[in-house]
């Protein structure tokens, strides 16, 4: 997917809840250990959203942080896309709730559901709107409160996830050479059962049995997802690099979805990327689903690892299965 006109990311904002949940905290309630979690996933701690607050609150905070770091006035946002699998409720959309909380009367927006690929899919959607001239200032938010849908008694899943939000601004490019280059996307619904939340939708509406059977929590066949993610992260990365004639050595950074350090390191090794070309920050936040890539972008900016003109590869694989890679030249 190549845009009709050059489009850039003009800013990044983020939000992380204050409360930390460390591996040692989890050792107290689960049959697990800091050593197992660290070795198998690379995660040390994650953030947990306080009760009474929801995904829309984190999205609002991330957008406020984006406005603080750019000259964006919230009332200038003409499209708001919220990627999340943990909307405040099934409807109204979280985008509507965010719009109301920000008090921006004349905007448009919607939610996008693609699990861990939510951010890259929403980014491509935003790019399509700006490059076609239909919108000029699009804000894409990846926000997930995974703590709300993980089973605190299931050690297979509850050690993996955390809460957080990241937001970006997409606008027409100021310098046409520093822009979004291309995106590659794919879905494979045959993997649906491997990572899902079985109940709470139209197939199994909430009832006493679904609650008793703990079906409103994330279920994952970790090893199937691991194998698929490992294969597809590399395949989708190679595909977008090759069709744009960019060698891995030309990448300043690969910013991958943060699910497991072993998936990221394995992909980087097979692509012959050096450690300094890869952003790995899940140790501090765990897997925040749609928020991992903008949170990693924010950390890369804070560490001065992103400069104007740098070629960046985003890569993600998630529930669905969903697959997405994005190539861009950093614009500021
Ligand atoms: O973001 C969306 C995409 N998601 C992913 O990409 C996640 C992909 N999957 C993974 O990251 C990994 O498969 C996991 C981290 C979930 C699991 O790692 P693994 O190396 O695949 O472990 P496993 O599932 O094969 O389990 C190995 C053992 C099992 O024990 P037995 O059956 O060998 O006795 C598990 O019961 O580790 C056990 N185990 C644990 N032990 C201590 C599973 N979870 C834990 C735990 N603490 N938290």
Boltz pocket constraint, residues with backbone or C-beta under 6 A from the ligand:
constraints:
  - pocket:
      binder: B
      contacts: [[A, 31], [A, 32], [A, 33], [A, 36], [A, 37], [A, 40], [A, 41], [A, 116], [A, 155], [A, 156], [A, 157], [A, 159], [A, 221], [A, 222], [A, 223], [A, 225], [A, 226], [A, 229], [A, 258], [A, 259], [A, 260], [A, 263], [A, 287], [A, 289], [A, 317], [A, 318], [A, 319]]
      max_distance: 6.0
